[in-house]
Amino acid sequence: ILARMRSIGMVGVLPTFQGNVPPVLRAMYPKANMTRDPTQNFSWIDACDPLFGKIADVYMRQLIEDFGTDHWYEADGYFNMKSGPWYAPRKMQQNGLPGAAEDWAHPSDVPVDAEALAHARAAYTSMNRTDPKAIWLYQGWIWRGWGDDMLPYMKGFTSGAPKGRFVMLDMYDEEQPEWNKFDDFSYFDTPYIWSVLHNFGGNTGMWGSLPLLNSAPFDALANSSSLAGTGFAPEGFDQNPVYYQLCLDLNFETEPIDLSDFLLSYATQRYGSPPPPS
């Protein structure tokens, strides 16, 4: 798959080490900072623990030896259980951060959470040591539902890699975009990809708003400072192909298109002739 992608100019994103290990490592490395819940059949190593880096170095070397690299890597942590190497947010007053949300008139006013910065930096360094050109792609699902009080944590996290080496995948923009929250903060000027999730679990159904898809990416381009691209991240897309065709085609447009013309052209290309007059 990667060979074919590269032959047509596509970039492959490889999954890298994000801290999840077999629980037997708890006994092998009793001093390592990792989760120890006996009800789970896995453990998470804290990204700031030296063991995380040691395993990541071996993992990265083997990954690149087996698959080559386009220098793009994904590591998300386990963001559903509020545990794992870099999901440890706490209220601001517990972190001792200066100011309060009502005092932040601009993203530059938001302080940096040192713990978040340290964990994100450790995670990125685990890629960068082996591949100096590493770019970290992160799924933005973790940020959904966060309030102003967690902005320092987010700012710290997005500051863990050099500028341009951390890219946020804003996953659910057709329903709940994150880039435009907090007065269009654009993830603190972090490059992000406007994308649609559209399909959960590979379910079939003729859903998806073409008018919204035709306008929302251009709204993001006009009102944010760090839009880096558009795309989709469904859990299954073997349904409603016209939606994904439009999503891809819009990458080559500078403004919304005429949907009637698009649908006529799409029907002709897909079925061999335009639809009969209504």
N, C-alpha and C positions, 0 to 999 in steps of 0.2 A: 504493500500500500504506500509506504513512504517513498519507495523508488518511483512509483508512478506519479505521486504528487509532485515530487521534485522535478520530474521530467517535463511537467507542464507549468512549472514556476510557482507551485504552491509550497507553503511552509508547513512543516509538521511540528506540532507542539507535543513534546514528550513529557510524561508524568515523572516527576522526580521524587526523591525521598521527602516525606513530610512528617516523619516521626512515629508512625504506627509500626509496632513490632510485636512478635509473639510474646505472650506473657511469661514464657520461660526465662526471658532476659531479666526479669525482676530478680530471680535467684542468682543469675550469673553476674549481674552488676548491681548488687544491693545498695550501693551508694549513689547510683544514678538517679536523677530527678525524673521519675516517670510515674504515670498513674498506676494505682495498685488496687483497683476495684475488683474483688474476687468474682463478681457476677459477670464480668466481661471476659471475652476470650481474646482480648488484645490489650496492649498498653500503648501509651503515648509518651515519647521521650520529649522533655522540654527542649526547645530549640537552643537554649543557652547552655545546656549541659554539654560537656566535651564529647560525650558518647554520640550525641546527635551528629556532630561534625565528622567524627570518625566513620560512622556508618554511611553518611551522605557522600563522603569522598569515594568510598569503595563503590557505592551505588552509581554515582555519576560516571566513574571511569568505565564500569561495565556497561552502562546504558549507552554511552557514546561508542564504545567498541562494537556493540551489537547492532546499533541502529544508525550510527552517524549522528549528525546534529545540524539543525538549522538555527540553533542558539535560543530557541524558545522552549520554556519549561513551565509546567503547571504544578503548583503545590498549594493546596487549600487548607491544610489542617482539617480536623474533623469538626465541622461547624454546626452540627445539629445537636450536640449534647452539652454545649458550653463546657467542654473539657478539651484537652488536647494542647499542643505545643504553644499556640499563640492565641487562644481564645480564653482570656482571663480578665475581661473587663470588670472594673469596679466603679462605684460611684466616685465622683470627683473629690468629695470631701475626704474620702479614704485615701486618695492618692496625693492629697496635699497640693493640688494644682492651683495656681493663682487665678483669681477672677471667677466669674460665673457667666453662664450662657448669655444672660441679658447684657453683659458688658462687651460682648464680641460683635462689633459692627462690621467686621471684615474678616475673611479667613485668616489673614495674617495676624489677627489679634488672638487667635486660638492657641493656647500653649500646647506643647508636645508632651504626651505621656511617655516617660522614659522607659517604662516597662514594655510598652508596645513597640517602641523604637528598637529596643535591644533585641526583642524576639524576631521582629521582621528583619533586622540587619543580620542576625545569625542565620536565619533561614535563607536569605539571599546569598550570603557569603558561602554557604554550603554548595551552592551552584557555581558561583563565580570563581571559587578556588580552582575548579577543574576546567571551567569554560569562562575565560575572561570576557567573552562577549555575551554572556547569559542575559536573557530577558525573562523576567518573571511575569507570567500571566496568572491573574488571580480572579476567581469567580466572586462577583460582588454580592452573591446571595446572603452572605454573612451580615451585611449591613442593614438588611431590611428590618424595619421596626425600631431602629436606634433613634434616640432623641438627641437634643442639643448637648446634653451632659456627657455624651460619649464622643463628641467631636475631638477632644484631645487624644483619645485612644486611636481614632481613625487617622488623625494627622500623624501621630507617631508611627503607625503601621505603614502608611503610604510613603513615609520618609526613609524607610529602611534600605532602599536601593538608590543608586545614583539616578539623577533625572533622566527619564526616558527608558529606564531599565525595569520599571515596575508598571505594568499595564493592567487596568481594571476591566473586567468583563461585566458590564452593567446588564444583567441577564433578563430582566423582566420589564423592559421599557414599554411594551405595548399595554401594560396594565399599571405598574407601579415603578416608574423610573426613580432612580436614586440621584442621578447627576444634578437634577434641578432642585433638590431639597436644600434647605439652609441658604436661600437666596442664590440659587444657581452656583453652588460652591465648586462644582466640577471635581469632586474628590481632591480638593486642595491643589488644583492644577495638575493632577496626575493624568497622564494619557488614559483614555478609557474608550471602550468599544460599545457603541450603542447597539443593543441586540434585543431580539425577541426570544422568549422561551417558548411560547405558543402551545406546546404540547407536553403534557405531563403523562409519563408512563406509557407512551406509545398508543394512547387512546385514539380512536378514529372519530372524525367529526368534521363537518364543513364549517369550522369557525375561523375567526380571524378577520379583523376589519381592514380591508384594502384602503379605504380613505385615510384611516389613522396611519397605516404604514406608509402611505404616500406623503404624509405631512410631518410626522413626528421627528424623523431623522434630520430634516432640514431645520426644524425648530431647535434641535440640539446644536446643530452647526452654527446657527445664528446667535445662540444665547449662552454658549459655554466656551471656555477658553482652551479646552484640551481634548476635544473630540478627535480620536485617532482613526476611527473606522466604524463600519456597521457590519452586522451579521446576525446569525441566529444560533441558538443553542438549545434545540428541542430534545426531549427524551425519546423522540420518535417522529419521523416526518414522512411516513408512507401514507399520507393523506393530504388533501387540499393542496396539490402541487402548485396551483396558481399563486398561492400566498408566498411560497418560497422563491418562485420565479421572480415575482415583483421585488421581493427583498433583495435578491442578488442584482437585478437590473438597476435598482436605484443607486448602486455604487457608481454608476457611470453617468449619473444625472447631477445637475447643479441646482435643480428646483423641482417641485412636484410636477408630475406628468399628467397628461390627459388619460384618465383611467378607461374611458370608453375606447379610445384608440388602442390602448394597451391590451384590453380584453379581446378586441377584434383581432389584433395581430396574434395574440396568444392562441386563440381558438383556431386560427388558420394554420399556425405552425404545428400545433398539437394534433389537430384532427384532419388537416389537409384541405379544409375549405372554411370560409367564414360561416357563422350561423345564419340560418334563413331569416329574412325580415320578419319582425314581430307584427 
